[in-house]
């Protein structure tokens, strides 16, 4: 992540949306101010910070909708401009950041000064044990939930790094916004891995073995 870009980071505030590192987010951009935001981000190679609106619905001193302090920073990986000026974009999560202050922007969209929030790796031995535990749980899930076991196998194969794996699988397992925001705030890789092991273990305890008839 280019830290210099965080000095003046575009933010896209939305309710009930959290962008996590290593996760894609497709977006349809239709409001004129956000079309301008998207065009500037494309032309200037700028990041977009996906900011979650404060659930209390408050406004700040400048009467702007208040956003939560942590944002998922994304880079536009794919984009299509439609004839009427709307955009379809695919934003790829590349990191976490914390809003320090908001600029008085001359643009129709909002810009902030932010600081990077890097992963904390903690005890590498504990993280390796958690990864091994996930592999063991995957084997146990093959008879109980083959679809989930296959997802785990693919994620482990394609994303062997614990930091990336824990972001991706955590995002899949936490469907509601509050849980996803908590995951965004969970910067310790070991903690994220422990959370995944706990969730998978609980799920395994609640499921029954799938019969041969159900598999066919």
C-alpha positions in Angstrom: 0.0 0.0 0.0 1.3 3.4 -1.0 1.3 5.3 2.4 1.6 8.7 0.6 -1.9 8.2 -0.7 -3.3 8.1 2.8 -2.4 11.8 3.3 -5.4 12.6 1.1 -7.5 9.5 0.9 -10.8 9.5 -0.9 -13.6 8.0 1.2 -16.8 6.5 -0.1 -19.2 6.5 2.9 -22.0 3.8 2.8 -24.3 2.2 5.3 -23.9 -1.5 6.1 -20.7 -1.9 4.0 -17.3 -3.0 5.2 -14.3 -3.7 2.8 -11.8 -6.1 4.2 -8.2 -6.7 2.9 -7.9 -9.3 0.2 -11.6 -9.2 -0.6 -13.2 -7.9 -3.8 -16.2 -5.5 -3.7 -18.2 -4.9 -6.9 -19.9 -1.5 -6.9 -22.3 0.3 -9.1 -21.6 4.1 -9.1 -24.5 6.3 -10.2 -24.5 9.5 -8.1 -22.8 12.4 -10.0 -20.5 13.2 -7.1 -19.3 9.6 -6.9 -19.0 9.3 -10.7 -16.5 12.2 -10.3 -14.8 10.4 -7.5 -14.5 7.2 -9.6 -13.2 9.1 -12.6 -10.6 10.9 -10.5 -9.5 7.6 -8.8 -9.1 6.0 -12.2 -7.3 8.9 -13.9 -5.0 9.6 -10.9 -4.5 6.0 -9.7 -5.9 6.8 -6.3 -7.2 4.5 -3.6 -10.7 4.6 -2.3 -11.4 4.1 1.4 -14.7 2.4 2.1 -16.1 4.1 5.1 -18.9 2.7 7.2 -21.5 5.3 8.2 -22.1 5.6 11.9 -25.1 3.5 12.8 -26.3 6.2 15.1 -26.9 8.5 12.1 -25.0 11.4 13.7 -23.4 14.3 11.7 -20.0 16.0 12.4 -19.3 19.7 13.0 -19.5 20.3 9.2 -22.9 18.6 9.1 -21.5 15.6 7.2 -22.7 12.1 8.0 -20.4 10.8 10.6 -18.3 7.7 9.6 -16.6 5.1 11.8 -12.9 5.6 12.3 -11.6 2.4 10.5 -11.8 2.1 6.8 -11.0 -0.6 4.3 -8.6 0.8 1.7 -9.3 -0.4 -1.9 -7.7 -0.2 -5.3 -9.8 -0.3 -8.5 -8.9 -3.6 -10.1 -11.5 -3.5 -12.9 -13.9 -0.8 -14.2 -16.4 -0.1 -16.9 -17.9 3.3 -17.8 -21.4 3.1 -19.1 -22.7 5.4 -21.9 -24.7 7.5 -19.4 -21.6 8.1 -17.2 -22.3 5.5 -14.5 -19.6 3.0 -13.6 -19.3 -0.6 -12.7 -16.1 -1.1 -10.7 -14.4 -3.9 -8.8 -12.6 -2.6 -5.7 -9.9 -4.9 -4.3 -9.2 -4.6 -0.6 -5.5 -3.9 0.0 -5.3 -2.8 3.7 -6.8 -1.1 6.7 -6.5 2.6 7.7 -7.7 4.8 10.5 -9.1 8.3 9.8 -7.0 11.0 11.5 -8.9 14.1 10.3 -11.0 15.2 7.4 -9.9 17.7 4.8 -11.9 20.6 3.6 -12.3 19.2 0.1 -12.9 21.3 -3.0 -14.3 18.2 -4.6 -17.9 17.0 -4.4 -16.6 13.9 -2.6 -14.9 13.6 0.8 -11.2 13.3 1.5 -9.4 12.4 4.7 -6.0 12.2 6.2 -5.5 8.6 7.4 -2.8 6.3 8.8 -2.2 2.7 7.9 -3.2 0.0 10.4 -0.8 -2.9 9.6 -1.3 -6.5 10.6 0.2 -7.6 14.0 1.6 -11.1 13.6 1.9 -12.1 17.3 3.2 -15.6 18.0 4.0 -17.3 14.7 3.9 -20.7 16.3 0.3 -20.1 17.5 -0.7 -19.0 14.1 0.8 -22.1 12.4 -1.1 -24.3 14.9 -4.3 -22.5 14.1 -3.7 -23.1 10.3 -3.0 -26.8 11.1 -6.3 -26.9 13.1 -8.2 -25.4 10.1 -6.7 -28.2 7.9 -7.9 -30.8 10.4 -11.3 -29.3 10.6 -11.5 -29.3 6.8 -11.0 -33.0 6.8 -13.7 -33.5 9.4 -16.1 -31.4 7.5 -15.8 -33.5 4.3 -18.5 -35.9 5.6 -20.6 -33.2 7.2 -20.5 -30.3 4.8 -18.6 -31.1 1.6 -19.3 -27.7 0.1 -17.7 -25.9 3.0 -14.8 -28.3 3.1 -14.2 -27.6 -0.6 -14.3 -23.8 0.0 -11.7 -24.3 2.8 -9.5 -26.4 0.6 -9.6 -23.8 -2.2 -8.9 -20.9 0.1 -6.0 -22.8 1.8 -4.5 -23.7 -1.5 -4.9 -20.2 -3.1 -4.2 -18.1 0.0 -1.6 -20.0 2.1 -0.5 -16.8 3.9 -2.3 -16.7 7.3 -2.9 -12.9 7.2 -4.7 -13.1 3.8 -6.4 -16.4 4.5 -7.8 -15.0 7.9 -9.1 -11.9 6.2 -10.8 -13.8 3.4 -12.3 -16.6 5.4 -13.3 -14.3 8.2 -15.2 -12.1 5.7 -17.1 -15.2 4.4 -18.0 -16.3 8.0 -19.1 -12.9 9.3 -22.1 -11.9 7.3 -23.5 -9.0 9.3 -21.9 -5.5 9.2 -21.1 -5.3 12.9 -19.2 -8.6 12.8 -17.3 -7.5 9.7 -16.4 -4.2 11.2 -15.1 -6.1 14.3 -13.0 -8.2 11.9 -11.7 -5.0 10.3 -10.6 -3.9 13.7 -9.0 -7.2 14.5 -5.4 -6.5 13.4 -3.8 -9.5 15.0 -3.5 -12.4 12.6 -3.3 -14.9 15.4 -6.6 -13.6 16.9 -8.3 -13.8 13.5 -7.1 -17.4 13.1 -8.3 -18.3 16.6 -11.7 -16.8 15.8 -11.9 -18.9 12.6 -11.0 -22.1 14.4 -13.7 -21.4 17.1 -16.4 -20.7 14.4 -15.5 -23.8 12.5 -15.4 -26.0 15.6 -18.8 -24.7 16.7 -20.2 -25.3 13.3 -18.8 -28.8 13.2 -20.3 -29.6 16.6 -23.8 -28.5 15.3 -23.8 -30.5 12.1 -24.4 -34.1 11.3 -22.8 -36.5 8.9 -24.1 -36.2 5.4 -25.5 -39.5 4.1 -24.4 -41.1 0.8 -27.8 -40.3 -0.7 -27.4 -36.6 0.1 -24.0 -36.6 -1.6 -25.3 -38.1 -4.8 
